[in-house]
Amino acid sequence: MAQEPVDKGDAPQKLITPNKEELSPVAAKVDVTPVAQDEEIRKRLQTVLNVTDWFTDPQVRVEEGVVFLNGQVESDELKKWAGALARNTQDVVAVANRLEVSEPSAWDFRQASTGIAALWRDFIRAMPFVLLGLLILALSVGVALLATRGARVLLRRRIRTKLLQNVIARAAGGFVVLCGVYLILRVSGLTQLALTLVGGTGLIGLILGIAFRDITENFLSSIFLSLQRPFETGDLVEISGVTGYVQQLNMRTTILMTLDGNLAQIPNATVYKAIVSNFSTSANRRADFVVGIGYDDAIAEAQEIARKVLSEHPAVLNDPEPSVLADSLGSATVKLRVYFWLNGREHSWLKVRSSVIRLVKRAFQNQGISMPDEAREVVFPQGIPVTLLDQKSTDTRGSAPGKRSPAASRHPELEVVSTKAEAGLYSESIVIEEQARESRPLTEGENLLPVAPDTPDPEKPMKERRP
């Protein structure tokens, strides 16, 4: 340990205890007769510290091979460097490093300016990589657009589904862009990040699929529906209890125009899982209704009368042949069920059914077939008074008021196939199509279904299309 004696005459000498940072490792070997003198060591170290210009007012003092360093320095690293320099000097026994680290001023912006300068240098060095990355990105985007358009052209002849065409074309374009980003990261030296990006793409897709499960389910259902095509635009279908004409199948929902003139949107996932009844797949559709006749009437005669009405009706098809079957025996009537077929694309089954019921009823009346009401039992606890009439008064009244002759109920207007109230027998799909267009126009370009050949032209006025 180095000690600095202080000469104060006869007064006792006071030992100076060095600080911990002033101490240095003791030399492994101390020469008794050193080669370098203290003054030479001091001059050498003083010159080196002054030349570096890293120290403020550096002072070097050497006594008996012990170096004392004084002054100010900006950092601990420079203080340690000065101590190591002195320790490695020839014939230095020990070093007392008394350099003080100066605290930087609060308004000293040299460190900030140094950081900004370092960032600027890094930016200048990175400029070639940035320009090259932008060039690769622009080329990848251009190639992706060309790949998307080319995929659409190639798939247009092989796949009729618009949604599947768009999905495959966009997937091809996205793959090209992803390859471009991967190449940019590899050129920039970010190989690990590039591998992470490629490996994490599938994980991100899985996470998004779980987070947006319903949206993903509807999207996939729209793809499957557009591939299977259980219906087309303009078809009359029944889905989950909703009956209407198909207006559009987009990536989220299937839009129906109900028979009441309302737009109903059904999620594609529900459509894909539900039972779909397509009434427009086959042009022919069967309708039926029940009519009751009296027990006194002949069933075969009533069946023949109803069958003749069906065979003469212009909207009822002869193939398949209509039929009239005895359905059940009621409390007051024998119930007959009438079956007939019609062309659902040309005629409205509601209107044709109404016309057939009206004509069958009129034919039964003309032929004297009774259609009594269901019998009801009425109880009078107090009884009712009864007056008996003589035979003469009964004859003057004529026939019983309950029995109406066929000629008395005949009216020429009732013989027509379609009355004004039925407003024609044509299909209401034309009216509903017009209603859908007037209520709220659908977004163009979103329909994933082809238009059925028999669907009325939307540009044609309704009056010209109506028969």
Backbone torsions as a table, in degrees:
resi	resn	phi	psi	omega
1	MET	NA	132.2	-177.7
2	ALA	-82.9	136.3	177.6
3	GLN	-123.9	143.2	-179.2
4	GLU	-112.0	106.8	-178.3
5	PRO	-73.7	144.4	178.7
6	VAL	-119.6	120.8	-176.8
7	ASP	-87.9	112.0	178.2
8	LYS	-125.8	40.4	177.6
9	GLY	72.1	-131.3	-179.5
10	ASP	-83.4	-6.8	-178.7
11	ALA	-66.9	149.4	178.4
12	PRO	-66.4	142.7	179.5
13	GLN	-77.3	139.9	179.9
14	LYS	-104.2	125.9	180.0
15	LEU	-76.1	137.3	177.8
16	ILE	-99.5	120.3	179.5
17	THR	-86.3	120.8	-178.3
18	PRO	-74.4	153.0	173.1
19	ASN	-73.5	163.0	-176.6
20	LYS	-64.3	-37.5	-178.8
21	GLU	-74.5	-12.1	179.3
22	GLU	-81.6	-17.9	-175.5
23	LEU	-77.7	149.8	175.7
24	SER	-137.1	157.3	179.3
25	PRO	-59.1	139.2	178.8
26	VAL	-70.3	141.6	-179.8
27	ALA	-62.5	142.1	-179.9
28	ALA	-65.8	-27.3	-179.2
29	LYS	-144.1	128.8	179.6
30	VAL	-112.7	121.3	179.2
31	ASP	-75.8	137.7	178.0
32	VAL	-72.0	-40.1	178.1
33	THR	-118.2	92.9	-176.6
34	PRO	-69.4	153.0	178.1
35	VAL	-79.9	-47.5	-179.3
36	ALA	-86.1	134.1	177.4
37	GLN	-80.8	159.9	-178.8
38	ASP	-59.6	-39.9	-178.2
39	GLU	-66.5	-36.5	178.2
40	GLU	-66.4	-40.6	178.1
41	ILE	-63.7	-42.7	-178.0
42	ARG	-63.2	-46.7	-179.6
43	LYS	-60.7	-40.1	-177.9
44	ARG	-65.3	-47.6	-179.7
45	LEU	-67.2	-38.8	179.6
46	GLN	-62.6	-40.3	179.3
47	THR	-64.6	-43.9	-179.8
48	VAL	-63.1	-45.3	-179.1
49	LEU	-65.4	-35.5	178.8
50	ASN	-70.8	-37.4	-178.1
51	VAL	-66.9	-37.6	-178.6
52	THR	-64.7	-29.6	-179.5
53	ASP	60.5	28.1	178.4
54	TRP	-99.0	-9.8	-171.9
55	PHE	-119.0	149.4	178.1
56	THR	-102.0	117.7	179.6
57	ASP	50.4	60.4	179.3
58	PRO	-74.5	139.7	179.3
59	GLN	-132.5	131.4	-179.0
60	VAL	-122.0	130.7	176.9
61	ARG	-133.3	134.0	-176.3
62	VAL	-127.0	127.6	177.2
63	GLU	-136.4	120.2	178.1
64	GLU	54.4	38.0	178.8
65	GLY	84.2	-1.7	178.6
66	VAL	-97.0	125.5	-177.3
67	VAL	-98.0	128.5	175.2
68	PHE	-111.3	119.5	-179.5
69	LEU	-105.8	128.4	177.9
70	ASN	-132.0	157.4	-179.8
71	GLY	133.4	-166.4	-178.8
72	GLN	-124.5	147.0	-179.5
73	VAL	-139.4	155.8	-173.4
74	GLU	-85.3	-22.8	-175.8
75	SER	-146.9	161.3	177.7
76	ASP	-67.0	-30.3	-179.7
77	GLU	-63.4	-41.4	178.4
78	LEU	-68.6	-35.0	177.3
79	LYS	-63.9	-43.7	178.0
80	LYS	-66.5	-35.1	179.9
81	TRP	-65.7	-40.3	178.1
82	ALA	-65.2	-40.3	177.5
83	GLY	-64.0	-41.8	178.5
84	ALA	-66.5	-35.3	177.6
85	LEU	-62.7	-45.5	179.6
86	ALA	-66.5	-38.1	-178.8
87	ARG	-65.1	-34.0	-177.1
88	ASN	-86.0	-0.3	178.1
89	THR	-74.8	149.4	-175.9
90	GLN	-62.4	137.4	175.5
91	ASP	62.1	23.6	173.9
92	VAL	-87.4	124.4	-178.8
93	VAL	-85.2	-45.2	-178.6
94	ALA	-152.6	164.6	-178.2
95	VAL	-129.5	128.5	172.1
96	ALA	-107.3	97.4	-174.8
97	ASN	-86.8	100.7	-179.6
98	ARG	-107.2	20.9	177.1
99	LEU	-66.7	137.8	-179.4
100	GLU	-103.9	132.0	177.6
101	VAL	-83.1	118.3	-177.4
102	SER	-80.0	137.3	177.7
103	GLU	-77.4	131.6	-179.5
104	PRO	-70.1	150.4	178.5
105	SER	-72.4	151.9	178.3
106	ALA	-64.5	-23.8	-178.9
107	TRP	-101.6	20.0	178.7
108	ASP	-88.0	110.6	-177.1
109	PHE	-101.4	14.8	-178.4
110	ARG	-66.2	-37.2	179.3
111	GLN	-67.6	-39.5	177.9
112	ALA	-65.6	-43.3	179.2
113	SER	-64.5	-35.3	177.3
114	THR	-64.9	-41.3	177.4
115	GLY	-64.5	-41.0	179.1
116	ILE	-65.3	-40.8	178.3
117	ALA	-63.3	-37.3	178.1
118	ALA	-66.2	-40.4	176.7
119	LEU	-63.0	-41.2	179.7
120	TRP	-63.3	-41.3	177.8
121	ARG	-64.3	-40.3	177.5
122	ASP	-64.3	-38.8	179.0
123	PHE	-65.1	-41.5	178.6
124	ILE	-63.7	-40.4	178.5
125	ARG	-66.7	-32.6	-177.2
126	ALA	-84.6	-8.0	-177.6
127	MET	-57.4	-44.1	177.6
128	PRO	-59.9	-40.1	178.9
129	PHE	-67.3	-36.7	179.1
130	VAL	-65.2	-46.2	179.6
131	LEU	-63.3	-42.5	177.9
132	LEU	-64.6	-39.3	177.9
133	GLY	-64.1	-42.2	177.5
134	LEU	-63.2	-39.2	178.5
135	LEU	-64.6	-43.8	178.6
136	ILE	-64.6	-39.7	179.9
137	LEU	-65.0	-42.4	178.6
138	ALA	-63.6	-42.3	178.1
139	LEU	-64.8	-40.3	-179.8
140	SER	-66.2	-38.9	177.8
141	VAL	-65.3	-43.1	177.6
142	GLY	-61.8	-44.7	178.1
143	VAL	-65.1	-35.7	178.7
144	ALA	-64.0	-41.3	177.6
145	LEU	-63.3	-44.1	178.1
146	LEU	-63.7	-39.2	178.9
147	ALA	-65.5	-38.9	179.1
148	THR	-63.9	-47.4	179.5
149	ARG	-65.3	-42.2	178.8
150	GLY	-63.5	-39.1	178.0
151	ALA	-64.6	-39.7	177.6
152	ARG	-62.2	-42.6	-179.4
153	VAL	-64.9	-41.7	-179.4
154	LEU	-69.7	-37.3	-177.0
155	LEU	-81.7	-15.9	-177.4
156	ARG	-63.2	-31.8	-179.7
157	ARG	-87.8	-19.8	-175.4
158	ARG	-102.5	-30.3	-178.2
159	ILE	-124.7	125.5	-179.2
160	ARG	-85.6	-18.6	-176.7
161	THR	-75.6	121.4	-178.7
162	LYS	-66.8	-40.3	-178.1
163	LEU	-62.3	-45.4	-179.7
164	LEU	-65.5	-36.5	175.6
165	GLN	-60.4	-47.0	-179.4
166	ASN	-65.0	-40.7	-178.1
167	VAL	-64.0	-46.5	-179.0
168	ILE	-67.4	-41.3	-179.7
169	ALA	-64.4	-44.3	179.0
170	ARG	-69.0	-33.1	176.5
171	ALA	-64.6	-40.0	177.2
172	ALA	-63.7	-43.9	177.1
173	GLY	-63.6	-41.5	178.2
174	GLY	-64.7	-35.2	177.5
175	PHE	-65.2	-39.4	178.4
176	VAL	-65.1	-43.8	178.5
177	VAL	-63.1	-40.6	178.3
178	LEU	-62.4	-39.0	176.2
179	CYS	-64.2	-38.9	177.8
180	GLY	-63.3	-43.4	178.2
181	VAL	-64.2	-40.6	177.5
182	TYR	-61.6	-41.1	178.9
183	LEU	-65.6	-39.2	178.3
184	ILE	-62.0	-44.4	179.6
185	LEU	-66.0	-36.6	178.1
186	ARG	-67.6	-41.3	179.3
187	VAL	-65.4	-35.7	-179.5
188	SER	-76.7	-2.9	-179.8
189	GLY	87.6	6.9	179.9
190	LEU	-96.5	61.6	-176.8
191	THR	-64.8	-43.5	-179.1
192	GLN	-63.2	-40.9	177.6
193	LEU	-65.1	-37.0	178.3
194	ALA	-64.0	-43.8	177.8
195	LEU	-65.5	-37.1	177.3
196	THR	-64.6	-39.6	178.9
197	LEU	-63.0	-45.8	-179.3
198	VAL	-66.6	-41.8	-179.4
199	GLY	-72.8	-28.9	-177.6
200	GLY	-85.0	-10.6	-179.4
201	THR	-62.6	-44.8	177.9
202	GLY	-65.2	-37.8	178.7
203	LEU	-65.4	-41.4	178.2
204	ILE	-63.0	-42.1	177.5
205	GLY	-61.7	-38.5	178.0
206	LEU	-66.0	-42.1	179.4
207	ILE	-63.9	-44.8	179.5
208	LEU	-65.0	-36.1	178.6
209	GLY	-63.5	-38.6	178.4
210	ILE	-72.2	-40.1	-178.2
211	ALA	-67.3	-38.7	-178.6
212	PHE	-112.0	56.7	-174.7
213	ARG	-62.4	-46.4	-177.7
214	ASP	-64.4	-42.9	179.5
215	ILE	-64.1	-42.4	179.2
216	THR	-65.2	-39.3	179.7
217	GLU	-63.9	-43.1	177.4
218	ASN	-65.6	-38.0	179.6
219	PHE	-64.3	-47.6	178.8
220	LEU	-64.9	-36.9	178.1
221	SER	-64.4	-36.8	177.5
222	SER	-64.4	-35.8	177.1
223	ILE	-65.4	-46.7	-179.0
224	PHE	-65.4	-39.7	179.0
225	LEU	-65.7	-39.4	179.1
226	SER	-69.7	-25.4	175.7
227	LEU	-78.6	-46.9	-177.5
228	GLN	-77.3	-33.0	179.1
229	ARG	50.3	68.0	175.0
230	PRO	-70.7	-13.3	177.4
231	PHE	-154.1	167.0	177.8
232	GLU	-128.7	170.9	179.7
233	THR	-62.8	129.1	-179.3
234	GLY	96.4	-6.5	179.3
235	ASP	-76.6	145.2	174.6
236	LEU	-90.0	116.0	-175.2
237	VAL	-131.2	164.9	172.6
238	GLU	-127.5	119.0	-177.0
239	ILE	-130.0	118.8	178.2
240	SER	53.7	41.9	178.2
241	GLY	82.1	-0.5	179.3
242	VAL	-104.2	122.5	-179.6
243	THR	-108.9	131.2	180.0
244	GLY	-178.2	178.7	179.8
245	TYR	-94.6	133.8	-178.0
246	VAL	-69.6	126.2	177.8
247	GLN	-104.1	-37.2	-174.6
248	GLN	-165.3	147.1	169.8
249	LEU	-124.2	106.8	178.9
250	ASN	-105.5	-167.0	-174.7
251	MET	-75.5	-8.3	-177.3
252	ARG	-119.6	-46.5	-171.4
253	THR	-135.6	165.6	169.7
254	THR	-109.6	126.0	-173.9
255	ILE	-103.7	125.3	178.0
256	LEU	-116.9	144.4	168.0
257	MET	-101.0	108.6	-175.7
258	THR	-69.5	168.2	179.6
259	LEU	-67.5	-14.7	175.3
260	ASP	-87.4	-1.5	179.1
261	GLY	87.4	19.9	179.9
262	ASN	-109.0	145.5	175.7
263	LEU	-85.2	123.3	179.5
264	ALA	-116.2	126.4	178.7
265	GLN	-106.4	121.2	-178.2
266	ILE	-114.8	127.9	177.9
267	PRO	-57.0	141.3	-177.2
268	ASN	-62.7	-31.5	177.3
269	ALA	-63.0	-39.3	177.3
270	THR	-67.3	-40.5	179.5
271	VAL	-62.8	-41.8	-176.7
272	TYR	-68.0	-31.7	-178.1
273	LYS	-89.4	-21.9	-173.4
274	ALA	-83.3	167.8	174.3
275	ILE	-83.3	121.5	-177.2
276	VAL	-105.6	120.8	175.6
277	SER	-104.0	113.6	-179.3
278	ASN	-102.4	110.1	-178.9
279	PHE	-85.0	-7.7	-178.3
280	SER	-102.1	-4.7	178.8
281	THR	-61.9	-45.0	173.0
282	SER	-109.4	135.9	-177.2
283	ALA	-66.4	-31.7	-176.5
284	ASN	-83.2	140.2	179.1
285	ARG	-140.6	139.5	-179.4
286	ARG	-98.6	139.5	175.5
287	ALA	-127.5	159.9	-179.1
288	ASP	-153.5	162.1	174.4
289	PHE	-157.0	165.7	-176.7
290	VAL	-115.2	135.5	175.2
291	VAL	-131.2	141.7	-179.3
292	GLY	-107.8	137.4	176.6
293	ILE	-119.8	162.7	-178.5
294	GLY	-73.1	159.0	179.7
295	TYR	-69.2	-20.9	179.7
296	ASP	-80.2	-14.2	-178.2
297	ASP	-88.1	151.5	179.3
298	ALA	-79.6	129.6	-178.4
299	ILE	-67.1	-41.6	-178.6
300	ALA	-63.0	-39.8	179.1
301	GLU	-64.8	-43.0	178.2
302	ALA	-64.3	-37.9	178.1
303	GLN	-63.8	-41.2	-179.1
304	GLU	-67.8	-38.4	178.3
305	ILE	-63.1	-46.2	179.7
306	ALA	-66.1	-38.7	179.4
307	ARG	-64.2	-37.2	179.2
308	LYS	-65.8	-38.8	177.1
309	VAL	-62.1	-42.2	180.0
310	LEU	-65.7	-40.4	-178.3
311	SER	-68.3	-27.1	-179.7
312	GLU	-91.1	-8.1	-177.8
313	HIS	-76.2	130.7	-175.9
314	PRO	-69.8	-23.9	-177.5
315	ALA	-92.0	-11.1	-179.7
316	VAL	-89.4	132.0	-179.1
317	LEU	-81.6	142.2	174.7
318	ASN	-85.7	-16.3	177.1
319	ASP	-136.9	108.4	4.0
320	PRO	-65.7	148.3	-174.6
321	GLU	-74.3	136.1	175.4
322	PRO	-68.7	159.7	-178.9
323	SER	-145.6	151.7	177.0
324	VAL	-126.7	115.0	-173.8
325	LEU	-121.1	146.2	174.0
326	ALA	-73.4	121.8	-172.6
327	ASP	-93.9	-49.9	-178.1
328	SER	-164.4	168.4	176.6
329	LEU	-105.8	114.0	-179.7
330	GLY	-89.3	-174.8	-179.6
331	SER	-69.9	-29.7	-178.6
332	ALA	-131.3	-10.8	-176.0
333	THR	-136.2	159.6	168.4
334	VAL	-98.0	119.7	-173.2
335	LYS	-90.4	126.0	176.7
336	LEU	-108.8	135.9	176.5
337	ARG	-107.4	124.8	-176.6
338	VAL	-102.1	124.1	177.6
339	TYR	-113.4	138.5	176.0
340	PHE	-154.3	158.6	-178.7
341	TRP	-114.6	149.5	177.8
342	LEU	-145.6	164.8	176.3
343	ASN	-85.3	105.1	-175.9
344	GLY	-68.6	-20.2	178.7
345	ARG	-78.3	-28.4	-178.2
346	GLU	-98.1	-34.5	-174.4
347	HIS	-121.2	155.0	175.2
348	SER	-87.8	125.4	-177.6
349	TRP	-68.1	-27.1	177.1
350	LEU	-67.8	-44.2	-178.5
351	LYS	-70.7	-40.7	179.1
352	VAL	-65.8	-39.4	178.1
353	ARG	-62.7	-43.1	176.9
354	SER	-61.5	-42.0	179.8
355	SER	-65.2	-41.7	-179.1
356	VAL	-66.8	-42.5	178.1
357	ILE	-59.8	-44.1	-178.9
358	ARG	-63.9	-43.2	-178.1
359	LEU	-71.4	-35.9	177.5
360	VAL	-66.3	-41.0	178.1
361	LYS	-62.2	-43.0	-179.7
362	ARG	-65.6	-38.3	178.9
363	ALA	-66.5	-39.3	176.7
364	PHE	-62.9	-40.0	178.8
365	GLN	-65.3	-41.0	-179.5
366	ASN	-66.9	-31.5	-177.6
367	GLN	-95.5	5.8	175.7
368	GLY	77.4	19.3	176.6
369	ILE	-82.5	120.9	-177.7
370	SER	-80.1	148.8	176.4
371	MET	-130.5	73.5	-175.1
372	PRO	-70.0	158.9	176.7
373	ASP	-79.5	163.4	176.5
374	GLU	-62.8	135.7	-177.7
375	ALA	-68.6	140.9	178.0
376	ARG	-129.9	141.6	178.5
377	GLU	-98.2	121.3	-179.6
378	VAL	-112.6	127.4	-176.7
379	VAL	-108.3	126.4	175.8
380	PHE	-110.5	101.8	-176.6
381	PRO	-63.5	-35.6	-177.6
382	GLN	-89.1	-4.4	-178.2
383	GLY	79.4	168.3	179.5
384	ILE	-132.6	145.6	178.2
385	PRO	-73.8	143.5	-178.9
386	VAL	-125.0	132.4	178.3
387	THR	-117.2	126.2	179.9
388	LEU	-90.2	132.6	178.6
389	LEU	-101.5	150.2	178.2
390	ASP	-77.2	170.5	-175.4
391	GLN	-66.1	-32.8	-176.3
392	LYS	-68.4	-44.5	179.9
393	SER	-66.0	-31.1	178.0
394	THR	-68.3	-40.1	179.9
395	ASP	-67.1	-35.3	-178.3
396	THR	-68.7	-25.5	178.8
397	ARG	-76.0	-14.8	179.8
398	GLY	84.0	-149.2	-177.5
399	SER	-71.8	166.1	-179.0
400	ALA	-65.1	139.5	-177.4
401	PRO	-66.2	-21.7	-178.9
402	GLY	-74.8	-19.4	-178.3
403	LYS	-102.3	112.8	-176.3
404	ARG	-102.9	132.6	-178.7
405	SER	-73.8	152.9	-179.3
406	PRO	-63.4	-37.3	-177.3
407	ALA	-67.3	-26.8	-176.4
408	ALA	-72.8	-22.5	-176.4
409	SER	-105.5	8.2	-176.5
410	ARG	-79.7	135.3	177.8
411	HIS	-140.1	130.7	-174.9
412	PRO	-61.2	-34.7	-175.3
413	GLU	-68.0	-26.6	-177.7
414	LEU	-75.8	-10.6	-178.6
415	GLU	-82.9	-13.4	-177.4
416	VAL	-71.1	156.2	-178.5
417	VAL	-69.0	-41.6	-178.8
418	SER	-131.4	127.0	178.7
419	THR	-88.6	172.8	177.0
420	LYS	-64.4	-32.5	179.4
421	ALA	-66.9	-32.6	178.8
422	GLU	-80.1	-14.6	172.4
423	ALA	55.1	44.3	178.0
424	GLY	81.5	162.4	-177.1
425	LEU	-103.8	6.3	-176.8
426	TYR	-68.9	159.6	-178.1
427	SER	-68.5	139.6	179.4
428	GLU	-80.0	4.8	178.1
429	SER	-62.3	-31.0	178.8
430	ILE	-65.9	-45.3	-179.3
431	VAL	-66.3	-41.1	-179.0
432	ILE	-67.7	-36.6	176.4
433	GLU	-62.3	-41.7	177.0
434	GLU	-66.2	-38.7	178.9
435	GLN	-65.0	-39.8	178.8
436	ALA	-64.9	-37.6	-179.4
437	ARG	-72.5	-32.8	-179.0
438	GLU	-82.3	-31.0	-175.6
439	SER	-70.5	-52.7	179.1
440	ARG	-161.3	113.9	-179.0
441	PRO	-62.5	136.6	178.3
442	LEU	-80.0	153.9	-178.6
443	THR	-66.9	125.1	-179.3
444	GLU	-72.7	144.9	177.1
445	GLY	87.2	-6.7	-179.0
446	GLU	-96.5	-13.2	-176.4
447	ASN	-73.0	124.5	-178.3
448	LEU	-96.0	0.9	-177.2
449	LEU	-106.1	144.7	171.4
450	PRO	-74.4	154.1	-179.8
451	VAL	-82.9	131.1	179.8
452	ALA	-62.4	146.4	-177.8
453	PRO	-61.5	-32.4	-177.0
454	ASP	-88.4	3.1	179.9
455	THR	-70.7	132.6	-179.5
456	PRO	-60.4	147.6	179.3
457	ASP	-69.3	122.3	-178.6
458	PRO	-64.2	-25.9	-177.9
459	GLU	-79.7	-12.8	-177.4
460	LYS	-82.7	134.7	179.2
461	PRO	-59.8	149.5	-176.5
462	MET	-66.7	-34.5	-177.8
463	LYS	-66.7	-32.7	179.6
464	GLU	-76.2	-26.5	-178.8
465	ARG	-85.7	-23.8	-175.6
466	ARG	-75.8	128.4	-179.3
467	PRO	-68.7	NA	NA
